[in-house]
């Protein structure tokens, strides 16, 4: 009988971070981000990931977060740090040699690769939308890549309905004839026209204030 290895990957997106299976001990919880450590129930994360350069004093490395990393029983890091006594160095070279250098675009991408390597049977992503900025837009492809690898290996990958991470974008070129694409393009043109009008009014108002 094969034992299931279910791994919950936790980001900081508020839409679904609180929906993760924290109260189900059959899930191994892997968290990342200073924005998530205060939401994940204390003592519930099996592994914490902090691959960024350790910079105590920066806004994203608050004293509270640094203490959290110091106290955590297992932290995945990019380099050994005395401030993180239970740090475990990520095997970067081995992962890049196997999966290539092109799709490790976020902490969660590294997390997915390691989950695949560990033989996960299910990978769930909570608090991970990557829909808010150009930076996240670039990072999404990495998660799509590893999700496809996981699927080919029979690993179930899922997100809650609140996340649009795996909702596909338009298919380049061929979707331009579809009603939904035509409608959205028209809506974009409308909003851009309204933006230009608002900017013109704003410049006029600034001129009046100066006068």
N, C-alpha and C positions, 0 to 999 in steps of 0.2 A: 504494500500500500504506500503510495507516494504522499509525503507530507507537503501540504501547501505552504508556500512561502509568500505571504501577502505583504507588500511594502507600500506604505502610504507616504507619498512625497508631499511636503508641506511648504507652500510659499506664503506670501503675506497679503495676497489680494483679499480684501474684506468680504467679497461676494460669497466665498465658499470656505474660507479657512476654518470657520467654526463648525463646519459640517463633517469634518474628518472623523473617522471611527476611533476617537480617543478612548472610548470606553469599551472597545472590543479588543481584548488582549491577543486575539489571533492575528492582529495586524502589527507589524513592525513599523514604527513611526520614525521617519527621517525628516528633520526640519532644516531650514536655512533662512537666513535673513534676520537682521536686527529687528525688523518689523514683525517677526513671527514669534520670537521667543517668549514674549509676554502673553501671547494668546494660547499657545500650546500648554495644556495643563502641566503643572510642575511635576517633574519626574516621569512624564509620559513619552518623551522622545528617546528612542533607543540610540540614535546617532544624530549628531548635529554637524552641519556642514558650514565651514567658514573658510572659503578658499581665497578670500581677498587678503591683501597685505595688511598685517596687523598694525593698526595705527590708533593706539589709545589716545583719547583726547579729541579725535575727530567726531563730528556729530553722530555718525553711524557707528562709532565705537564708544558708546557712553560707558561710564563707570559700571553701571548696572549690567550692561551686556558683557563687558570684560569679565566681571565676576561670574556671570552665568557660564561663560566659556571655561573659566578656571575650574569651576565646580562640576562641570558636566563629565560624566564617566567615559564618553567617547566622542571626540570631535575630529572630523575629517578636515585636514589642513593641507596647504600647498607646500609648507616648509615647517620644520620643527620650530617651536617657540617655547621658551621657558615659562611664558605666561599661561600656556595651555598644557598643563602637565599630562593630560590624557589625550594629547593630539596624536593622530594617526596620519601619516603622510600618504596622500593620494598617489597611486601608481600611474602617474601621468604618461610616462614614456610607453608603458605597456598598452595602455588604452589607446593612445594615439597610433601606435604601430598597428593595432587591430582594426580600429574604426576610422582612421584618417584624421587629419587636423581641421577639417572644414566645418564640423557641426557641433563642436563643443562651445556653444555660444552663450551658455548660462550655467549657473551652479546646478540647476535642475537637469541639464543635459548630462553633466558628469554623473549626477545621482542616478539617472536612468541607465547609463552605461554600466555602472557598478551593480545596479539591481539586476540587470540582464546577466552580468558575469556571475552573480551569486546564485543564479538559477531560480529567480522569482517566478512564481506561477501567476501572480496578479500584481499589477502596478497601478495604484490609484493616485491621482493628482488633485490636491485640494489647495485652494488659495493661489492657484496658478492660472491666470487668464492671458497675460501678455497681450493686452489689446489696447493699451492706453497711450503708447508713444511709438515713435519711429525706432527707438532702441528695442522695445519689446517686439516690434514687427520683425526686426532682424533676428531676434532670438527664437522666434516661434519655429523657424525652419529646423533648428537643431532638435527640438522636441518631436517634431513630425518625423524626422529622420529616425530617431531612436524608437519611436512608437511603431514605425513600419518594421524595423528590425525585430522588435519584440513580437509583433504579430506573426512574422514569418517563423518565429521559433515557438509559436503556440502560447505565448504569454498574453494574458488578457490585460488590456490597458484601458482605463476609463477615467472620466471626469464627471463631476456632478452636473446637473442640468444648468446650474448657475454659471458655468464656465463655457466660453465659446472657443476654447483652445483648439479643439479638433473640428470646428466647423470650417469646411474648405472655402477658400477664396474662389473668385471667378477663375475659370479656366482661360488662360491667356489666349486672346484672339478669338477662339471658337465660341466663347460665351457672349461676344459683343452683339450677336443678333437676337439674344434672348430678351424677353420683355423686362425681366427684373433688372438687367444691366442697363437697358435703354431708359427705364424709369429712374434708376439711381443717377445716371449721367445727367438727365434733365433736372433732377433735384439739385445736383451739385452745381450746375450752371446757374440755377435760380439763386442758390445761397451765395455763390460767388458774386452775383450781380448785387444782391442785397448788402454784401460786405463792402463792395466798392462804394455803394451809395452811402453807407454808414461812415466809411472812412472820409468821404468827401464832406459830409455834414460835420464830422469831428474837426477836420481842418478848418472849415468855415467858422466853427464855434471858437477854436483857438485864436483865429484872426480877430474875432469880435472881442474876446477877452483882452488881447493885446491892445486893441484900439481903445 
